[in-house]
Amino acid sequence: MEAAGPAKPDHHPAAAAKEGAGCPRRSAPWSSWLSAAAAGLVAVGLGGAALLVWWALAFHPANARLWMVPAGLVLLGTPVLAWLSLLGSGPCGRQAAPPPDAGVYASA
């Protein structure tokens, strides 16, 4: 009989090293990051809406300062595209680690 050796880890070493690369740690407070991003996006969107309203009330009758219209539309549309990108990307590290015997050097 063989003596019981140390328990083998359940995950691939390369996956464990890669887990922390480019991603915040799982213990990092996501709520503070998301609330800061949400506040910034809301501020940009409100700035674009305010610019469009200001142009419509003050300059639309004379068709003056037309640069405000595309600038306001860009500022108003930026949060929508940013939220779509954030929601489409999903949380970091969402994929499962590969099985321990998967790879080029797997033993038979």
N, C-alpha and C positions, 0 to 999 in steps of 0.2 A: 504494500500500500504506500501511496505517496503522501507526504505531509501536505497539509493544506497551505497553499501559498497565499500571498496577498490577493485581495479581490481585484479583478481587472476593471478598469473604468468602462462605463457603458457608452462612451462616446469616442469618436475619432479624435486623435490629438490635433490634427490639422484643423478640424472644425472648431475645437476649443480655442485655438489660437486665433482663428478667423472671426470668432464670435464678437470679440471686443473691437475689431478693426473697423473703423468707419461708423460704428453705431454707438449711441450712448449706452451706458450700462443699464441693465434692467432695473437696478435699484434707483436710477436717476428719477427725479420727480417729473413725470411727463406732464402733470397738470400745470406746473408753472410755465413750461415751455409752450404748451398749447394755448394757455391764456395770454401769454405775451404775443404769440403769433396772431391770435384772434383779435387782440386789441389793435395791433398794427394794421391788420387788413381792414378792420372796421374803420379805423381812422383814415386810411387811404380812400376807401369807398365813400365815406362821408365828405372828404375833401373834394372828390370829383363831383359828387352830387351838389355840393355847395357852389362850386365853380360854375356848373351848368345853370343852377337857379339864379346866381348872380348875373350871369350873361343874359339869361332870358328876361330878367326884370329890368336891367339897366341898359343893355346894349343891343338887344334884339330889334327894337323898333327902327334903329338907325343902321342895322347890319354892320355895326362897328365891332372891332376886336374879335374877329372870327376865329382867331387862334385858340380862344378859350373853349370852343366847342370840341375839337378833337382832343385837346388836353384833358378836358373834363371827362370825355368818353373813355379815354385810356385809363385815367385814374379810377373811374367807376367800374371798368371791366377787369382791372388787374386783380382785385380780390376774388372774383369769380374764377378766373383761371388758376390762381394760386390755390384756392381750396380744392378745385378739381384735381390739381397735381398732387396735393397732399393726400387727398382721399384715395386717389388712384394708386399711389405708391405703396400704401399700406404700412404697417409698423415694421421697423427694422428687426431682423432676426426672426422673422415669422416662419421661415422654412425649417423643417426638421433636419437634424444632423444626419449625414449619411451613415449607413450601418458600418460597424467596425471592420468588417472584412471586405468592404467594397474598395476597389482601387486596382492599380496596375500590379502592385506587389502582393496581392492577396495570395495566401497559401492555400493549396488544394486540400 
